[in-house]
Amino acid sequence: EMASGGGGGGAGKMADKEKKKKESILDLSKYIDKTIRVKFQGGREASGVLKGFDPLLNLVLDGTIEYMRDPDDQFKLTEDTRQLGLVVCRGTSVVLICPQDGMEAIPNPFIQQQDG
């Protein structure tokens, strides 16, 4: 952790409290170096390899690809993508984070396994 220089002590205490609360909600460390998909306010979607994050949900993604949207419908994705490379995503605009392969990764517990 980097110590912040100076800056009236009061602010630091608030930030610490805020931090503890946030960290308990979401632990992204298990997604470090894995590809995640992120949805942003306003409808943008991108995926990339998570390289870093902080308690405010600011994300650093590498090899990032943005999924382009339909010009007529901001919430509809097209087949088009755009290579963004290394990006920093502002935490305040992140709506949803999920593992890129999350769809297949979890077997459905309600489906009976067929044993012949």
WOUR-V488107 format. One record per residue. RES is the residue in one small letter. SS is DSSP state (H for helix, E for strand, L for the rest). Layout:
RES	SS
RES	SS
This chain:
e	L
m	L
a	L
s	L
g	L
g	L
g	L
g	L
g	H
g	H
a	H
g	H
k	H
m	H
a	H
d	H
k	H
e	H
k	H
k	H
k	H
k	H
e	H
s	H
i	H
l	L
d	L
l	H
s	H
k	H
y	H
i	L
d	L
k	L
t	E
i	E
r	E
v	E
k	E
f	E
q	L
g	L
g	L
r	L
e	E
a	E
s	E
g	E
v	E
l	E
k	E
g	E
f	E
d	L
p	L
l	L
l	L
n	L
l	E
v	E
l	E
d	E
g	E
t	E
i	E
e	E
y	E
m	E
r	E
d	E
p	L
d	L
d	E
q	E
f	E
k	E
l	E
t	E
e	E
d	E
t	E
r	E
q	E
l	E
g	E
l	E
v	E
v	E
c	E
r	L
g	H
t	H
s	H
v	E
v	E
l	E
i	E
c	E
p	E
q	L
d	L
g	H
m	H
e	H
a	H
i	L
p	L
n	L
p	L
f	L
i	L
q	L
q	L
q	L
d	L
g	L
